[in-house]
């Protein structure tokens, strides 16, 4: 039973990173027609609508009172601040710079998890994150001044690097890390669907000041940009954040954060398949390092079998 639960959690994490990686194509399209706040609000409204319908169909109702503190904090930080600030930061720095800066998020998650959630920092997790971060830096350097990006690693095309842009990416990474660590305790009381739905709703409410911009920009935006915004809300938000919460409830915040280092590698693949952006040797090497680091961080040390028993892992 435990092995089945672990496999389901790993599959859920896999769905999350694939969808977050796919988001960069949509962000590039929608971001050309929508300002950062309007894009975040439109995405969150679409996500909250889908999640709310599923919640009503499943009749899960409101989450327990004990879950609300984590829901409010994660909703404000991750669904609200993170999405707006990341969209803004991606307009101020090139994709490579954004990738390198935002990818300090998983490191912050591990450190905050150790401080506030009393999670351990096993050597394999630390080593895997170091390898993955080196890969993210390699991918970032290869993309600097070019194109690419991800849900967790940014993405704009040809934007100039600026102090403001770097600062915004740091804020985005910190908001992402804080949101994940706040969400973890909430999942001990509410279901993944409840925590995600109301976190998304909190983020949408926080972004309501951008409603005027959203209405104005939606009137002149091309259909493709609006469809990409809706895609961001339905799949990388509603579905991917729910599968993330499901997996997070069944593992540590640090291990889940390290898993997102697979996103830059998948972005490289998707950019090649859908945008015809042929990755160079440094990009490929960086993507391979990201995946290798994730594998190390999620591996478990082999246990020494007692005499007369079979060895297990």
C-alpha positions in Angstrom: 0.0 0.0 0.0 2.8 2.4 0.9 4.6 1.6 -2.4 1.4 2.3 -4.3 0.9 5.7 -2.5 4.5 6.6 -3.3 4.1 5.7 -7.0 0.9 7.8 -7.2 2.6 10.8 -5.5 5.5 10.5 -8.0 3.1 10.3 -10.9 1.3 13.4 -9.6 4.6 15.3 -9.3 5.4 14.2 -12.8 2.1 15.7 -14.1 2.9 18.9 -12.3 6.4 19.5 -13.8 5.2 18.6 -17.3 2.4 21.0 -17.2 4.5 23.8 -15.6 7.1 23.3 -18.3 4.4 23.5 -21.0 3.2 26.8 -19.5 6.2 28.8 -20.9 4.8 28.5 -24.4 1.5 30.0 -23.2 3.2 32.6 -21.1 5.2 33.9 -24.1 2.0 34.2 -26.2 -0.3 35.6 -23.6 2.3 37.9 -22.1 2.7 39.7 -25.4 -0.9 40.9 -25.1 -1.6 41.0 -21.4 0.2 43.0 -18.6 1.6 41.0 -15.7 -1.3 41.7 -13.3 -4.1 41.2 -15.9 -2.5 37.9 -17.0 -2.2 36.6 -13.4 -5.8 37.6 -12.7 -7.2 36.0 -15.9 -5.3 32.8 -15.2 -6.4 32.6 -11.6 -10.1 33.3 -12.4 -10.0 30.5 -15.0 -8.4 28.2 -12.6 -10.7 29.1 -9.7 -13.8 28.5 -11.9 -12.6 25.0 -12.9 -11.5 24.1 -9.4 -14.8 25.4 -7.9 -16.9 23.3 -10.3 -14.9 20.2 -9.5 -15.2 20.9 -5.7 -19.0 21.2 -6.1 -19.2 18.0 -8.1 -17.2 16.1 -5.5 -19.1 17.9 -2.6 -16.0 18.4 -0.6 -17.2 21.7 0.8 -15.1 24.2 2.9 -11.7 23.1 4.3 -11.4 22.7 8.1 -10.6 25.8 10.1 -7.1 24.5 10.9 -6.2 24.6 7.2 -7.2 28.2 6.6 -4.0 29.8 7.9 -1.9 27.9 5.4 -4.4 28.4 2.6 -4.4 32.2 3.1 -0.7 32.5 3.3 0.0 30.3 0.3 -2.8 31.9 -1.7 -1.4 35.4 -1.2 2.2 34.5 -1.7 2.2 31.7 -4.3 -1.0 32.3 -6.3 -1.0 36.1 -5.9 2.4 37.7 -5.4 4.4 35.0 -7.2 2.4 35.0 -10.4 2.2 38.8 -10.8 5.8 39.4 -9.8 7.2 36.6 -12.0 5.2 37.9 -15.1 6.6 41.4 -14.4 10.1 40.1 -13.8 10.1 38.2 -17.1 9.5 41.5 -18.9 12.6 43.1 -17.3 15.3 40.3 -17.7 16.2 37.8 -20.3 15.1 34.2 -20.0 18.4 32.9 -18.8 18.7 35.4 -16.0 15.2 34.7 -14.8 15.9 31.0 -14.9 19.0 31.2 -12.8 17.4 33.6 -10.2 14.0 32.0 -9.8 15.6 28.6 -9.4 16.9 29.5 -6.0 13.2 28.8 -5.0 13.8 25.0 -4.3 16.8 25.8 -2.2 14.8 28.3 -0.2 12.0 25.7 0.2 14.5 23.2 1.6 15.9 25.7 4.1 12.5 27.0 5.1 11.2 23.5 5.4 14.0 22.6 7.8 13.4 25.8 9.8 9.6 25.8 10.1 8.5 22.3 9.3 11.4 20.6 11.1 12.2 18.6 7.9 15.6 17.0 7.6 18.2 17.8 4.9 19.6 14.5 4.0 22.9 14.5 2.1 21.3 13.1 -1.1 18.8 15.9 -1.2 21.5 18.6 -0.7 23.7 16.9 -3.3 20.9 16.5 -5.8 19.8 20.1 -5.5 23.4 21.3 -6.0 23.7 19.3 -9.2 20.3 20.5 -10.4 21.0 24.1 -9.6 24.3 23.8 -11.6 22.2 22.5 -14.5 19.7 25.3 -14.2 22.6 27.8 -14.3 23.9 26.1 -17.4 20.5 26.3 -19.1 20.1 29.9 -18.0 23.5 30.9 -19.4 22.7 29.2 -22.7 19.4 31.0 -22.9 20.6 34.5 -21.9 19.6 37.0 -24.5 17.5 34.3 -26.2 14.2 32.6 -25.5 12.8 30.1 -23.2 11.6 29.8 -19.7 9.2 27.9 -17.5 6.7 28.1 -14.7 9.4 27.8 -12.3 12.2 29.3 -14.3 10.9 32.3 -16.1 10.8 33.1 -19.8 10.9 36.2 -22.0 12.4 36.9 -25.3 15.2 39.4 -25.8 14.5 41.4 -22.6 17.3 43.3 -21.1 18.7 42.4 -17.7 18.1 45.0 -15.1 18.4 45.4 -11.3 14.7 45.7 -11.1 14.1 42.5 -13.1 16.6 40.5 -10.9 15.0 41.9 -7.8 11.5 40.9 -9.0 12.7 37.3 -9.7 14.2 37.1 -6.2 10.9 38.2 -4.8 9.1 35.6 -7.0 11.4 32.8 -5.7 10.9 33.9 -2.1 7.1 34.0 -2.6 7.1 30.6 -4.2 9.1 29.1 -1.4 7.1 30.7 1.3 3.8 29.6 -0.3 5.0 26.0 -0.6 6.1 25.8 3.1 2.8 27.5 4.2 0.8 25.0 2.1 2.4 21.9 3.6 0.7 22.1 7.1 -2.7 23.0 5.5 -2.6 19.7 3.6 -2.6 17.9 6.9 -6.1 19.2 7.5 -7.7 19.8 4.1 -7.6 17.8 0.8 -5.4 18.7 -2.1 -8.5 19.9 -4.0 -9.7 22.1 -1.1 -6.3 23.7 -0.4 -5.7 24.4 -4.1 -9.2 25.7 -4.8 -9.3 28.2 -2.0 -5.6 29.1 -2.4 -6.4 29.9 -6.0 -9.4 31.9 -5.0 -7.5 33.9 -2.4 -4.9 34.7 -5.1 -7.6 35.8 -7.5 -9.2 38.1 -4.9 -5.7 39.6 -4.2 -5.4 40.3 -7.9 -8.8 42.0 -8.3 -7.2 45.5 -8.5 -6.0 44.4 -12.0 -9.6 43.7 -13.2 -9.9 46.9 -15.1 -6.7 46.1 -17.0 -7.9 42.6 -17.8 -11.2 43.8 -19.3 -9.5 46.5 -21.3 -6.7 44.2 -22.6 -9.1 41.3 -23.3 -11.0 43.5 -25.7 -8.0 44.0 -28.0 -6.0 40.9 -27.4 -5.7 38.3 -30.2 -7.7 35.1 -29.6 -4.6 33.0 -29.4 -3.3 35.1 -26.4 -6.6 34.8 -24.6 -6.8 31.0 -25.2 -3.3 30.7 -23.9 -4.3 32.6 -20.7 -7.2 30.2 -20.3 -4.9 27.2 -20.8 -2.7 28.5 -18.1 -5.6 28.7 -15.7 -7.1 25.3 -16.5 -4.0 23.1 -16.8 -0.8 24.6 -15.3 -2.9 26.1 -12.5 -6.1 24.1 -11.7 -4.7 20.7 -12.6 -1.0 21.0 -11.9 -1.3 22.8 -8.6 -3.8 20.1 -7.4 -1.5 17.3 -8.4 1.3 19.2 -6.7 -0.7 19.5 -3.5 -1.5 15.8 -3.7 2.2 14.9 -3.9 3.3 17.5 -1.4 0.9 16.0 1.2 2.8 12.7 0.8 6.4 13.8 0.9 8.6 16.6 2.3 8.6 20.2 1.0 12.3 20.0 0.3 12.0 16.9 -1.9 9.0 18.3 -3.8 10.9 21.6 -4.4 13.9 19.6 -5.8 11.6 17.8 -8.2 10.8 21.1 -9.9 14.3 21.2 -11.2 13.1 18.9 -13.9 11.1 21.8 -15.4 14.1 23.5 -17.1 15.0 20.2 -18.8 11.5 19.7 -20.0 11.3 23.3 -21.3 14.3 22.7 -23.4 12.6 19.6 -25.0 9.2 21.4 -25.5 10.9 24.5 -27.0 12.6 22.1 -29.5 9.4 20.2 -30.3 6.9 23.1 -30.5 9.0 26.2 -31.3 11.8 24.6 -33.4 14.4 26.1 -31.0 17.3 23.7 -31.4 19.1 23.4 -28.1 22.9 23.9 -28.0 25.4 21.6 -26.3 25.4 23.8 -23.1 21.6 23.7 -22.9 21.5 20.0 -23.4 24.2 19.4 -20.7 22.3 21.7 -18.3 19.1 19.9 -18.9 20.8 16.5 -18.3 22.3 17.9 -15.0 18.8 19.0 -13.9 17.4 15.6 -14.4 20.3 13.9 -12.8 20.0 16.1 -9.7 16.3 15.3 -9.4 17.1 11.6 -9.6 19.7 11.9 -6.8 17.5 14.1 -4.6 14.6 11.7 -4.8 16.7 8.5 -4.3 16.9 6.8 -1.0 20.0 5.2 0.5 20.1 1.5 0.5 19.5 0.0 3.9 21.8 -2.6 5.3 19.9 -5.9 5.6 20.0 -7.8 8.9 21.7 -11.2 8.8 19.5 -13.8 7.2 17.1 -11.2 5.6 16.8 -9.9 2.1 18.3 -6.5 1.3 15.9 -3.7 0.5 15.9 -0.2 -0.6 
